[in-house]
Amino acid sequence: MRKFTLLSFIALSILGFSCSTKTTKQIPVLDLKDLIVDTLYLEKDNMTKDVGSNFNYIKRDGEEYLITSIQHRFMEYSYPEGKLIRDQFYEEEGPDGIGSYLPVIFTDDTSVWFISYQELIQADQKGKVLARYDLPAEPTDRLAVNYNTMAGTKAMNINGKIVIPDVPFVLKEPLLDYENWLLKFDPKDSSIDYVKFKYPSKYLEFLDDPTFATYQNGYNKTDDLHLISFPADDSLLVISPNSQKWVYAGVSDHMEFLVGRTEQKGEYTAFLPNGNTSKFSWIDYDPTAQVYLREAIIRVDSETNRDQGKKPLTKLVILDKDFEKIAEVVLPFLTRGFSTPDGYYLYIGYPHSEDEVAFARLDFSKIKTSN
């Protein structure tokens, strides 16, 4: 018996040594410049403050274009030359009026879509309104709807159904049981459906804070997957037609989620978020490289670390098509991007002049992982 025990101990020791010396997958941390292979420049006049980064690539009659809409404008660029070839303005009032306040604006291949209060407006790309639709009023369990893409969420046309995010300004406890956050509106018959999900129960800790109320959404058209990024979760919620799952999409850095405070000012309550909090931001899918992209903002308390000269850190988390993390990329500033058949373009600002905005094309095949 003693001999067996000794041999067993030796065998287990060897097994334990083998397991401890087995290498684990190393996730590279890269600088953005490590992935840049080209730069796209889009021209801009002095009257345009910003063209944003919400571009759609389209091909029409053998020609390639990038299109976008900003408030009351539709803009079309030649691709890859970056020349502005159409700058269409829309009226606020009249038969083709779209209103003054536009919380939701997006383009598809043929139309520009606006929401003015609770009216969905479809216009052509030459300034004419084609149709108007009334969107659902506030459900009793929602308190008040807030159709909004100004917070960074995305509206989109998916096979003829218009998907519109409803974003709470702040979370209230009853909203943790609500699930109709992404409206699916069918213009053909005005029928409605929803992409359903709930905020995780942990968000009971983040009530009355606008930072933690805003989810971000993306979409993988090939696999019909909706992607939901919550600000205080290192995992993504992936919603397929028949199921939901969570996948890890965090960073190696420590992220501290700091709740803000409220302040009563007469009859009104002021919501004051903590500017030093970490948070996860936008999520996107690049069908060309078949990778998922997620931005993480890793804040540093400026008071505590002033002497050390530390600055807020922003990273891009890269996941492969199977949701395995393959890299973290350090970003020089907050940014967003868009996909084309040539690759994914990320906004990098104005390196030359205010007359042209630059987007860096990234090559994700340059990411090398080790096992």
N, C-alpha and C positions, 0 to 999 in steps of 0.2 A: 504494500500500500504506500509506503514511504517512497519507494522507487518510482511508482507511478506519479505521485504528487510532484516529485522533483522534475521528472520528464515533462509533465504537464506545464509546470512553471516555466521551464526553458522554452517549450514550444510557444506558450503564450507571450513570453518576453520577445521572442523572435518576431511573432506576428505583430505585437505592439510596436516594435521598432520599425517594421516594414511599413505599417500604417502611418507612423509619425514622420517617416522620411518621404512619403509620397507627396509629390508636388501638387499644389492646387492651382486652379486657373488664375492667371494674373490678368487683371483688367488694366490696360494702359491708360494713363492720363496724358492727354496730348494738348498742345497749344493749337489754337484755331489755324494758324499759318501752316501747320503740318498737313492739313487736309485741302488747302486752297490750291486749285489748279488753273483757275481763270477768273476774270472779273468782268462783269456785265455793267455797263454804264447807261443809265436812262436819263435823257435830257429833261430839264425842268426850267420853267421861266421864273422870274423874280417875284411874280405874284403868287406862286405856289409855295406854301410853307413846307409841305411834306406830301409825298406821294404814297406813303405807307409801304406795306410789304405784302398785301393781300392780293397777289396777282394770280390770274389763271392763264395757263398756256392753251392756245387754241390753234388749229390749222384750218385755213379756209382757202379753197381754190388753189391749193398747193403752196400757199404762203403761210408763214408762221407769225403769230402775234402774241403779245402779253396784254391782257386787259384787266382793268381794275375800276372801282368806283369809290369816290370820296365825297361824302355829303351830296351836293347837288351836281356832281360831275361824273361823267364816264370818260375814261382815258384809254386809248389804244396805242400800243407801241409796236413798231416793227421788231422782230426778233431774228437774229441776235444783235442787230445794229443799234437798237435802243432809241430810235427816232420816234418822237411823238407825232403820230399821223392823224389822230382824231382826239379832240377835246370838246366833248359835248356837255352843255349845261342844260339843266332842267328847271322849269319854272316852279315857283312856290305856289302860285295861285292860278286860277283859270281852269279850263277843261283839261289841260295837261299838267296841272299843278300837283305837286307831291308833298306840299306842306313845308314847314320850316324846321321842325325838330325831327330828325331821322335817326333813331337809335339802332336800326338794322339796315345795312346796305350790303348787297353782294351782287356779283354777276355770274351768269352761266354763259354758255356758248352764244346764245341769241338774245337774252333779255337782261335787263337791270332790274333788281328787286329792291323795293324800299318798304319800310314800315313807318307809317306816320300815326302815332298813338296806337290804336288797335286796328288799323286798316293796312292790309297788305296790298301793295301797288306793283303791278307788272308793267314795265315800260320797255320800248324797243331801245336800240342803242343810238337813236337819232333824236331823242327828246320827246317822243310821243307816248302817252299813256295808253296801254293796251287793255288793261283790266284792273278792277278794284275788288277786293274781297274783305269781308268783315271777319276778323279773328275772334276766337272765343273770349267771352268776358271772364272776369275773375271767378274761379271756382270758390265755393264757400270755404274750402279747407286750405286755400292758398293765400288768403287775405288780399293780395293784389299782385297781378302778373307784371313782369318787367321784361318784355322782349328786348334783348339787348345784345349787340355784338361790339359795342364800344368798350366793353370790359375785356375784349380779347377772345371771346367765344366766337364760334363760327356758325353762320347760317349757310345752307347749301341746298341744291336741287339734287335729289336722289331718285332717279327714275321717274321724274315728273312730280314727286312729292316734295314739298318745301319744308325742310327741317329748320326750325327756329328755336334757339335757346331762350329759356325763361330763367333769368338770373336773380336770385334774391339779393337785395341790397345789404341786409344783415340777416343772420339766421335767428329765428325765434324757435323755441322748443317745439311747438306744434309742427313746424316744418320738417322736423327729423322723421316724421312719418309720411311725408308727402313724397310722391314719386314721379309725377308727370312733368319732369323738368325739360324735356325736349319734345316740342310739338311737331307732329307730322301732319301737314295740311295738304290736301289734294285739291288743286284748283278746278279739276274737272267736275266735281260734285260737292265741293266745300266740306267733304267728310274729314274727320280728324282722328288721329291716333297719336300714340306717344311712344318715345323711347323711354322706358321706365327705369329708374334707379333711385336709391335713397342715399342720403348722406350717412356715413358711418356714425354709429352711436357715440364715438369719441368726440364728435363735434358739439356735444353738450358742453364741453369745456370752452368752446369758441363762440358762444352766442353773443349777439350785439356787436360784432366786429366785422366790418366790410371786407377786410383782407381775407378772412377765412370763409366768407359766404360765396365767393366767386369760384365756381368750378371752371375748368377749361375743357373743350371737347375737340376731338379729331375724328377722322373716318378713314378706314381702309376699304376702298371701293371693291377691290378684287375679292376680298373675303367677306364683305358686308359686315364689318366690325366697327362698332362705335367705341371710341376711346374717351374715358373720363379721367381727368387729372384733378384731384382734390389738393388744395394748397398745403395741407399739413399731413399728407400721406406719402410715404416712400414707395407705395405700390399704386399701379394703375388699375382702374376698373375697365375690363374688356367685355363688351356686350355684343353677343352674337344673336341671331334670330331666335335661338332656342335656349340660350344659357348665359350666365355671367360668371366671370372669374377674375381674380386678382393676380397681377404679376408684378414682381419686384422691379422697380425702376428708380432706385434711390442712388445717392452718391456716397463716397467713402468719407466725406467730411461730416462733422457733427452739425446738425441743423437744429436751431432752437426756435420754437414756435411761440412767440410772445403775443399775448392777447392785449389789445388796446383798452381804452377806458371810455366811459360815457360821461358827459357833463351836461347838466341841465341849464339851459339858457332861456329863462322865461317860460313860455309855453312849449318850447322845443327842446328836444334832446339832441345834443351833438355827439356823433360817434367819432372817436379819435383813435385811429389805429396806431400801433407801435411801429414807428419807422425803422426800427432795428430788427424786426423779426425776419426769420428765414421763411421761404415759401417755395413751393413748386408752382410753376407757371404753365406755359402753353405746351400742347402735345400735337405732334404732326406725324404723318406717315408719308414716306417717299417711295412711290411705287417703282421708280426707276432702279434704285439700289435695294429696295425691299428692306428698309430699316425704319424704325420708329425713333422719333426725336422728342426729348422732353427737357425743358429748361428748368434749372434749379437755381434759386437765388439764395446764396448763403451769406446772410447779413453779418456784419461785425459791429458791435456796439461802439460807436465813435467816441463816447465819453471814456469808457473803460480802456480802450486800446489806442487812444490818441497818441500817447508817447511812443508806442511801438510802430506807429505809422501804418497800421493795418487798414486795408480797404475792403469794401464788400466784394465778395467773390461770386461770379456767375459761371455755371457750368452747363454743358449740354450733355445729357445722358443719351447714349446710342444703344438701341436694342436691335437684334437681328429679327428676321421674319418670324422666328419661333419665340420671341420675347426673351431671349438670352442677352444679358448686358455684355457688350463687346468693347465699350470705351466710355471714358469721360473726357470731354473737351472743354478746356478753359476758354471762356469768352471774354473779350476786352470790355464789353458792355452788354446791356440788355438788347436783344435783337429778335427778329423773326424772319421767316423765309417762305419759299414756295418751290414747288417741284416742276421740272420740265423733263422731256425725254432725254435731255443732255445731262441732267443731274439736278441736284438741289442747290438753290441759291439762297444765301443768307445775307441780310442787310448789314453793310459795314460803313454806312455814312457817306461823307463827302470828302474823299481824300484829295481831290484836286481843286474843286471850286463849288460854289453854291448852285452852279448851273447844271450839275449832273450828280445823280445819286448812284452809289455803287453797291453791287451785290456780288459776293464771292461765291464762285461755284465750287462745291466740295466734292471730293472723290473719296467715298467711304471705303473703297477697296484698299486704300493706303493704311487702314487699320490692321495691325498685325497682333493677333492674340496668341498667347503661349499657354501650354497645358502643363 
